[in-house]
Amino acid sequence: MTSMAANAMSAKAKAMLSNRLTANDYQVLLQKKSVSEVASFLKNNTYFKDVLDGINESAIHRGQLETLVRMDLYNRISRLLRYSDKKEEEFYRLVVSQSEISIIVDCIRSFHTNDKTIMISKMPTYIQGKISFNLKELSKADNFDELLAVLKHTDYYNIIKKYKTINMDEFDYVGLEHDLNRFHFEKVFDVVNRNYSGQAKKEILEVYLVEIELDNIAKIYRLKKYFNVGPNQIKSLIIPKYLYFSSREIDDIILNKKADDILNVLANSPYKNYLSNKNFMYIEYHTKSIFYNYNKHNISFSNNTDLVLMSYVFLSKIEIQNIVDIIEGIRYRVAPEKISRLLIY
């Protein structure tokens, strides 16, 4: 990428981020009583107006609104990539890869629930041209044989094949998601190692190492707190990549720390500078808050264009999840103060 193009993309990403939802926007959204009211506010008062242009707010369904909000991120990435070169295109492919994994897991869950409504409503048909399998055919899959037929020519086939079962009551979702995420990060590191060098490579790898490390911490907490899983099994379910914690320190957490001690470990680690001031909600809230603040710092202070782009995407995904949480909360008549405690901004 030429310096001029790089500067243009970085400036565009920072400008887009400056339009993100504010604390006041969230407070207004929390007072809405229906999906229609949320859609109206987003359409008339935020940068989501472009993707919501032309919709009938009074008739929009929850699933439709969530789909359009998610689609907006891909539209924004596409606008940024006008200034990009091959390595940014590969980064976009990694974003799509994470969507593919989510879709596959949702499809397998539908085998257990016999309900495809949620899976189909979440399907990102707007990236069909970028995805490695046919979404329409996937939506018809009712068992592993049909799913594997759809995935036959993809990199996911061999991973899913290992988990094929008839008895969904004992299905190993944790193991499946671990294997899929590990595969995803192998692709991430391959893309970074092929396309970057020096300080730029170091900075970009750090973003993904932070993501992995925080996810490992959350997973260790959950497995200890709720499932009483033994140390050896916990070790097999984390991705062995390290940044602020060494391999020895992670082993010590797995072997010697109680679940609730892990919160103190985080509070006394280099991540303490990115912790949220909110009281403990659940472990993922704290790890995602750290990741949010870490990426916000990157955008504010980094001159690495690709790092700015990546951090922008991560922050945007968290913002979209905030909106989805508000929509779901309103749907199920959850009190605004309870929904508020889920939001990260």
Secondary structure, 3 states (H helix, E strand, C coil): CCHHHHHHHHHHHHHHHHCCCCHHHHHHHHCCCCHHHHHHHHHHHCCCHHHHCCCCCCCCCHHHHHHHHHHHHHHHHHHHHHHCCHHHHHHHHHHHHHHHHHHHHHHHHHHHHCCCHHHHHHCCHHHCCCCCCCHHHHCCCCCHHHHHHHHCCCCCHHHHHHCCCCCHHHCCHHHHHHHHHHHHHHHHHHHHHHHCCHHHHHHHHHHHHHHHHHHHHHHHHHHHHHHCCCHHHHHHCCCCCCCCCCHHHHHHHHHHCCCCHHHHHHHCCHHHHHCCCCCCCCHHHHHHHHHHHHHHHHHHHCCCHHHHHHHHHHHHHHHHHHHHHHHHHHHCCCCHHHHHCCCCC
